[in-house]
Amino acid sequence: MAKVDFTETSVSGDLNFDTFGCNVYDGSPSTPDRRRPDRRFERQGAKGIKVNMGRGEELEFWTFKDRKSGRTTFPAPMMRATAGEIIHINLKANKNTHTIHMHGIEPTPFNDGVGHTSFEVGGEYTYQFQANRPGTYFYHCHKNTVLHFEMGMYGLLIIDPSGGPGRLFEEGPAYDVEAFWVVDDVDPRYRGINHSAGLCGEDAQLNIFKPKHFMVTGIPSRRTKRNRKVKISARVGQTILSRFVNASYSRVRTTVYGLTTEIVGIDSRELGGRHRPWCSPMLLEPGESFDTVTAQRRDLIFRPTEPGRYKVVFEFRDWITGEIQDGGRGIAETVIEVTP
Ligand SMILES: [Cu+2]
């Protein structure tokens, strides 16, 4: 076995299958080609947080703490930047090793946060990338991903066009009201699984997922109808943008009643526009649904012309059988409330 040593910016020591498989290399390398950032985020993970699920039940989540503001939330605090900026995300890993993967952004492999193709952070690392395309992204830990993602190690990553918030893409639709619908499902059994379980071939049963709780943007389904993080309030004539992320392990069917849904972006990419003449936004009639699977994003535009309370339903369905999870209980609802 050849000895490899790229000093501090790469993997060193014996290289074999396990270096990227079972015993993933971890360390605190310095950032290659480091530049002065336009924007810097500081995160710490995994950070435990207890979430009140209602009826006296508390569940543990793992998330990222924002070291600048001191905030620990589930989902993890949002990162927001402007297209063209050079961004640094500094991660301090505590309790075990973790990574930050910017899903939908294509940085260099070294900065991609996928341990199996680079390394896991076993101390501290500063990810560097340039945000070239505006859109709706999310970041998440990519260590033992099935477990760490389910435990809550993710947050929104929004890249605004050069003019800042108020427009979705450079030329894309302008909006007056911005909302976030991040759907997730929770299997309490996963709370008892160790950080690295299943990585080295033992059967941690990560293929078995039986969700018992259903959430939108960190709010359990029994509170999503009224909670201001989920419910949308707007006036007639305003344009609403809702950034939808499927962070669950279900096929989620979303239906908005009484309003036309315009899907103007899919997976951080614009539908239509001058640079994409081969596609166009999708229009859904009131009551018509759309389905998404894990990690997919949809940018949704609503242009209400009449006051009303418009019902929104998220159905969490089994990928294979298509049945609503947990014996039909896998549903969350909210409303778009439109005043004159
Ligand atoms: Cu992790």
Boltz pocket constraint, residues with backbone or C-beta under 6 A from the ligand:
constraints:
  - pocket:
      binder: B
      contacts: [[A, 46], [A, 97], [A, 98], [A, 99], [A, 141], [A, 142], [A, 143], [A, 148], [A, 153]]
      max_distance: 6.0
